[in-house]
Every structure is written in C-alpha cells, then in structure tokens.
C-alpha cells in the first residue's frame, strides 16, 4: 500500500524540481518576480531559461533585478571637479626625475658591463672551447648560438634603457 503513495509523491517532487518560473524581461533586466514584472510592465521571455553572468557594471548604470539603491550625490572635491591630474610642486618632481635618472643610469651601467662580458666571451664568433666541449663537439655550436642570442637580447636591453633615459627631462 505504501508503494502506491511513494511513487506519486516522488513524481510530484521531481516535476517540481524540474519546472521553472516564468522569466520576465524588463529592458536590460531579467526577473522572475511576478509582482515586480507587472509593476514595470515587463514581457515574459519565451523559450528556455536565461543565464545571468555577474560581472563588473558599466559606469553608466545598469541595475540588477533587486530594487535599485538610491543614488546619493557625491560631495564635490578638488580632484573630482578638475579634469587635469594633480601636479606636485616642481622641487618634488625634479627630485623624482633625478632619482629615476640615477636608477636608470645604474641599470644601464650593469647592462653595458654584462654586454661587454658576453662580447669578450663570444670572441667574434670563436669562443674558447671548454673541456666538456672538447669531449662533446655538439655542445660548442649550441653555446655559440646561445651567446649570439644573449648578446642580441642584451643589446636590445641597453637600447631600451637609453630610450628611457632620453625620455626623462634634462637636469
């Protein structure tokens, strides 16, 4: 006897779990709240359910299906009223520029020293063979190619640092 009551109960539970409420579209908003949809004059969406992906909202607005929060005016500040970025005094800016120049100059010196050591090791395409390369001749051309690539990379680093130094204002 209990079997006859359990089966319809299970069927009812399964169909209730599979069924979905009607989804309404209100402009760019979606809701399944019937009273809210009728108040806004929303139209029901035909077909299957709607997938909502939550992400960042654009600055221009857009609201969720929940009641929108009231807009509170922001107090006016100097930063919000002026379109130009805030500039610091001239002495502080000169100090930052000279610090940046000193850092870039030290980086340039390191990069040039590394480039000079790579060029000395490369020896115009004839680096000195190591003991391992005498036993394994295939290692020598691989090291020569690696040195070429390292020199090219270091030259581009030096050129990039020089460009950055040229962009800085003169002292």
NULUM-951518 format. One record per residue (C-alpha): residue in one letter; y, x, z. Coordinates in Angstrom, 1 decimal, padded with zeros to 4 digits, always signed. Each point is the difference from the previous one (the first is absolute). Example, Ala and Ser with C-alpha at 12.3 -4.5 7.8 and 13.67 -1.06 7.14 Angstrom:
REM NULUM-951518
<lumke aa="a" yy="-004.5" xx="+012.3" zz="+007.8"/>
<lumke aa="s" yy="+003.4" xx="+001.4" zz="-000.7"/>
END
This chain:
REM NULUM-951518
<lumke aa="x" yy="+000.0" xx="+000.0" zz="+000.0"/>
<lumke aa="x" yy="+002.4" xx="+002.8" zz="+000.8"/>
<lumke aa="x" yy="-000.6" xx="+001.6" zz="-003.4"/>
<lumke aa="x" yy="+001.6" xx="-003.0" zz="-001.7"/>
<lumke aa="x" yy="+003.2" xx="+000.3" zz="+002.1"/>
<lumke aa="x" yy="+000.3" xx="+003.8" zz="-000.3"/>
<lumke aa="x" yy="-000.2" xx="+000.1" zz="-003.8"/>
<lumke aa="x" yy="+003.0" xx="-002.4" zz="-000.6"/>
<lumke aa="x" yy="+001.9" xx="+001.7" zz="+002.7"/>
<lumke aa="x" yy="-000.5" xx="+003.4" zz="-001.7"/>
<lumke aa="x" yy="+001.0" xx="-001.5" zz="-003.4"/>
<lumke aa="x" yy="+003.2" xx="-001.3" zz="+001.4"/>
<lumke aa="x" yy="+000.9" xx="+003.3" zz="+001.6"/>
<lumke aa="x" yy="-000.7" xx="+002.0" zz="-003.2"/>
<lumke aa="x" yy="+002.1" xx="-002.3" zz="-002.2"/>
<lumke aa="x" yy="+002.8" xx="+000.0" zz="+002.5"/>
<lumke aa="x" yy="+000.0" xx="+003.8" zz="+000.0"/>
<lumke aa="x" yy="+000.1" xx="+000.2" zz="-003.8"/>
<lumke aa="x" yy="+002.7" xx="-002.6" zz="-000.5"/>
<lumke aa="x" yy="+003.6" xx="+001.1" zz="-000.1"/>
<lumke aa="x" yy="+003.2" xx="-001.9" zz="+000.6"/>
<lumke aa="x" yy="+002.3" xx="-000.7" zz="-002.9"/>
<lumke aa="x" yy="+002.5" xx="+002.8" zz="-000.6"/>
<lumke aa="x" yy="+003.6" xx="-000.9" zz="-000.9"/>
<lumke aa="x" yy="+002.4" xx="+002.1" zz="-002.0"/>
<lumke aa="x" yy="+003.7" xx="-000.1" zz="+001.1"/>
<lumke aa="x" yy="+001.8" xx="+002.3" zz="-002.5"/>
<lumke aa="x" yy="-001.3" xx="+003.5" zz="+000.9"/>
<lumke aa="x" yy="-001.6" xx="-001.2" zz="+003.2"/>
<lumke aa="x" yy="-003.4" xx="-001.4" zz="+000.6"/>
<lumke aa="x" yy="-001.1" xx="-002.1" zz="+003.0"/>
<lumke aa="x" yy="-002.9" xx="-002.2" zz="+001.1"/>
<lumke aa="x" yy="+002.2" xx="-002.0" zz="+002.5"/>
<lumke aa="x" yy="+000.2" xx="-003.5" zz="-001.5"/>
<lumke aa="x" yy="+003.0" xx="-001.1" zz="+002.0"/>
<lumke aa="x" yy="+002.0" xx="+003.1" zz="-000.9"/>
<lumke aa="x" yy="-001.0" xx="-000.3" zz="-003.6"/>
<lumke aa="x" yy="+001.2" xx="-003.7" zz="-000.1"/>
<lumke aa="x" yy="+003.3" xx="+000.9" zz="+001.7"/>
<lumke aa="x" yy="+000.7" xx="+002.7" zz="-002.6"/>
<lumke aa="x" yy="-001.3" xx="-002.0" zz="-003.0"/>
<lumke aa="x" yy="-002.8" xx="+002.5" zz="-000.8"/>
<lumke aa="x" yy="-002.6" xx="-000.5" zz="-002.7"/>
<lumke aa="x" yy="-003.7" xx="+000.4" zz="+000.5"/>
<lumke aa="x" yy="-001.7" xx="+003.0" zz="-001.6"/>
<lumke aa="x" yy="-002.8" xx="-000.9" zz="-002.4"/>
<lumke aa="x" yy="-003.2" xx="+002.1" zz="-000.1"/>
<lumke aa="x" yy="-001.4" xx="+002.5" zz="+002.5"/>
<lumke aa="x" yy="+001.7" xx="+001.4" zz="+003.0"/>
<lumke aa="x" yy="+003.0" xx="+002.4" zz="+000.0"/>
<lumke aa="x" yy="-000.3" xx="+003.5" zz="+001.2"/>
<lumke aa="x" yy="+003.1" xx="+001.2" zz="+001.9"/>
<lumke aa="x" yy="+000.6" xx="+003.7" zz="+000.3"/>
<lumke aa="x" yy="+002.4" xx="+000.9" zz="+002.8"/>
<lumke aa="x" yy="+002.3" xx="+003.0" zz="-000.8"/>
<lumke aa="x" yy="+003.6" xx="+001.0" zz="+000.3"/>
<lumke aa="x" yy="+002.6" xx="-002.6" zz="-000.7"/>
<lumke aa="x" yy="+002.8" xx="+000.6" zz="-002.4"/>
<lumke aa="x" yy="+003.5" xx="+000.3" zz="+001.4"/>
<lumke aa="x" yy="+001.1" xx="-003.2" zz="-001.8"/>
<lumke aa="x" yy="-002.0" xx="-002.3" zz="+002.2"/>
<lumke aa="x" yy="-003.4" xx="-001.7" zz="-000.5"/>
<lumke aa="x" yy="-001.5" xx="-001.8" zz="+003.0"/>
<lumke aa="x" yy="-003.4" xx="-000.7" zz="+001.2"/>
<lumke aa="x" yy="-001.7" xx="-003.4" zz="+000.4"/>
<lumke aa="x" yy="+001.1" xx="+000.0" zz="+003.6"/>
<lumke aa="x" yy="+003.4" xx="-001.3" zz="+001.0"/>
<lumke aa="x" yy="+002.6" xx="+002.5" zz="-001.1"/>
<lumke aa="x" yy="+001.9" xx="+001.9" zz="+002.6"/>
<lumke aa="x" yy="+003.7" xx="-000.7" zz="+000.3"/>
<lumke aa="x" yy="+002.3" xx="+002.6" zz="-001.6"/>
<lumke aa="x" yy="+002.1" xx="+001.8" zz="+002.5"/>
<lumke aa="x" yy="+003.1" xx="+001.7" zz="-001.4"/>
<lumke aa="x" yy="+000.0" xx="+003.8" zz="+000.6"/>
<lumke aa="x" yy="+003.0" xx="+001.5" zz="+001.8"/>
<lumke aa="x" yy="+002.3" xx="+002.0" zz="-002.3"/>
<lumke aa="x" yy="-000.2" xx="+003.7" zz="+000.5"/>
<lumke aa="x" yy="+001.6" xx="+002.9" zz="-001.8"/>
<lumke aa="x" yy="-003.3" xx="+000.9" zz="-001.6"/>
<lumke aa="x" yy="-000.7" xx="-003.5" zz="-001.3"/>
<lumke aa="x" yy="+003.5" xx="-000.6" zz="-001.4"/>
<lumke aa="x" yy="+000.5" xx="+003.2" zz="-001.9"/>
<lumke aa="x" yy="-002.1" xx="+000.7" zz="-003.1"/>
<lumke aa="x" yy="+000.5" xx="+003.8" zz="+000.2"/>
<lumke aa="x" yy="-002.4" xx="+002.1" zz="+002.1"/>
<lumke aa="x" yy="+001.3" xx="+001.3" zz="+003.3"/>
<lumke aa="x" yy="+001.4" xx="+003.6" zz="-000.5"/>
<lumke aa="x" yy="+000.1" xx="+002.5" zz="+002.8"/>
<lumke aa="x" yy="+002.8" xx="+002.3" zz="+000.6"/>
<lumke aa="x" yy="+000.5" xx="+003.0" zz="-002.3"/>
<lumke aa="x" yy="-001.0" xx="+002.7" zz="+002.5"/>
<lumke aa="x" yy="-003.3" xx="-001.7" zz="+000.8"/>
<lumke aa="x" yy="-000.8" xx="-000.3" zz="-003.7"/>
<lumke aa="x" yy="+000.8" xx="+003.6" zz="-000.6"/>
<lumke aa="x" yy="-002.2" xx="+001.0" zz="+002.9"/>
<lumke aa="x" yy="-002.9" xx="-002.0" zz="-001.5"/>
<lumke aa="x" yy="+000.6" xx="+001.5" zz="-003.4"/>
<lumke aa="x" yy="+000.0" xx="+003.5" zz="+001.3"/>
<lumke aa="x" yy="-003.2" xx="-000.6" zz="+002.0"/>
<lumke aa="x" yy="-001.6" xx="-001.4" zz="-003.1"/>
<lumke aa="x" yy="+001.1" xx="+003.0" zz="-002.0"/>
<lumke aa="x" yy="-001.4" xx="+002.4" zz="+002.6"/>
<lumke aa="x" yy="-003.3" xx="-001.8" zz="+000.0"/>
<lumke aa="x" yy="-000.3" xx="-000.1" zz="-003.8"/>
<lumke aa="x" yy="+001.1" xx="+003.7" zz="-000.2"/>
<lumke aa="x" yy="-002.8" xx="+001.0" zz="+002.4"/>
<lumke aa="x" yy="-002.5" xx="-002.1" zz="-002.0"/>
<lumke aa="x" yy="+001.2" xx="+001.7" zz="-003.2"/>
<lumke aa="x" yy="-000.5" xx="+003.4" zz="+001.5"/>
<lumke aa="x" yy="-003.5" xx="-000.8" zz="+001.1"/>
<lumke aa="x" yy="-000.9" xx="-001.5" zz="-003.4"/>
<lumke aa="x" yy="+001.4" xx="+003.1" zz="-001.8"/>
<lumke aa="x" yy="-001.9" xx="+002.3" zz="+002.3"/>
<lumke aa="x" yy="-003.2" xx="-001.9" zz="-000.7"/>
<lumke aa="x" yy="+000.7" xx="+000.1" zz="-003.8"/>
<lumke aa="x" yy="+000.6" xx="+003.7" zz="+000.1"/>
<lumke aa="x" yy="-003.3" xx="+000.6" zz="+001.9"/>
<lumke aa="x" yy="-001.9" xx="-002.2" zz="-002.5"/>
<lumke aa="x" yy="+001.5" xx="+001.9" zz="-003.0"/>
<lumke aa="x" yy="-000.9" xx="+003.3" zz="+001.6"/>
<lumke aa="x" yy="-003.6" xx="-001.2" zz="+000.5"/>
<lumke aa="x" yy="-000.1" xx="-001.4" zz="-003.6"/>
<lumke aa="x" yy="+001.1" xx="+003.4" zz="-001.3"/>
<lumke aa="x" yy="+001.0" xx="-001.4" zz="-003.5"/>
<lumke aa="x" yy="-003.4" xx="-001.6" zz="-000.5"/>
<lumke aa="x" yy="-002.2" xx="+002.9" zz="+001.2"/>
<lumke aa="x" yy="-000.5" xx="-000.5" zz="+003.7"/>
<lumke aa="x" yy="-002.1" xx="+002.6" zz="+001.9"/>
<lumke aa="x" yy="-003.6" xx="-001.0" zz="+000.1"/>
<lumke aa="x" yy="-001.5" xx="-000.6" zz="+003.5"/>
<lumke aa="x" yy="-003.4" xx="+001.2" zz="+001.1"/>
<lumke aa="x" yy="-001.3" xx="-003.6" zz="-000.3"/>
<lumke aa="x" yy="+001.3" xx="-000.3" zz="-003.6"/>
<lumke aa="x" yy="-001.7" xx="+003.3" zz="-000.9"/>
<lumke aa="x" yy="-003.4" xx="-001.6" zz="+001.0"/>
<lumke aa="x" yy="+000.9" xx="-003.4" zz="-001.4"/>
<lumke aa="x" yy="+002.1" xx="+000.4" zz="-003.2"/>
<lumke aa="x" yy="+000.5" xx="-003.8" zz="-000.4"/>
<lumke aa="x" yy="+002.2" xx="+000.0" zz="+003.1"/>
<lumke aa="x" yy="+002.7" xx="+002.2" zz="-001.6"/>
<lumke aa="x" yy="+001.2" xx="-002.3" zz="-002.8"/>
<lumke aa="x" yy="+000.0" xx="-002.9" zz="+002.5"/>
<lumke aa="x" yy="+002.2" xx="+002.0" zz="+002.3"/>
<lumke aa="x" yy="+002.3" xx="+000.9" zz="-002.9"/>
<lumke aa="x" yy="+000.4" xx="-003.7" zz="-000.9"/>
<lumke aa="x" yy="+000.7" xx="-000.9" zz="+003.6"/>
<lumke aa="x" yy="+002.6" xx="+002.7" zz="+000.3"/>
<lumke aa="x" yy="+001.7" xx="-001.3" zz="-003.2"/>
<lumke aa="x" yy="+000.1" xx="-003.5" zz="+001.3"/>
<lumke aa="x" yy="+001.3" xx="+001.1" zz="+003.4"/>
<lumke aa="x" yy="+002.8" xx="+002.0" zz="-001.7"/>
<lumke aa="x" yy="+001.0" xx="-003.0" zz="-002.1"/>
<lumke aa="x" yy="+000.0" xx="-002.2" zz="+003.0"/>
<lumke aa="x" yy="+002.1" xx="+002.5" zz="+002.0"/>
<lumke aa="x" yy="+002.5" xx="+000.4" zz="-002.8"/>
<lumke aa="x" yy="+000.5" xx="-003.8" zz="-000.1"/>
<lumke aa="x" yy="+000.4" xx="+000.0" zz="+003.8"/>
<lumke aa="x" yy="+002.7" xx="+002.7" zz="-000.3"/>
<lumke aa="x" yy="+001.8" xx="-001.9" zz="-002.8"/>
<lumke aa="x" yy="-000.1" xx="-003.2" zz="+002.0"/>
<lumke aa="x" yy="+001.5" xx="+001.6" zz="+003.1"/>
<lumke aa="x" yy="+002.7" xx="+001.6" zz="-002.1"/>
<lumke aa="x" yy="+000.9" xx="-003.4" zz="-001.5"/>
<lumke aa="x" yy="+000.2" xx="-001.4" zz="+003.5"/>
<lumke aa="x" yy="+002.3" xx="+002.8" zz="+001.1"/>
<lumke aa="x" yy="+002.2" xx="-000.6" zz="-003.1"/>
<lumke aa="x" yy="+000.4" xx="-003.7" zz="+001.0"/>
<lumke aa="x" yy="+001.4" xx="+000.8" zz="+003.4"/>
<lumke aa="x" yy="+003.8" xx="+000.3" zz="+000.2"/>
<lumke aa="x" yy="+001.4" xx="+003.5" zz="+000.2"/>
<lumke aa="x" yy="+001.0" xx="+001.3" zz="+003.4"/>
END
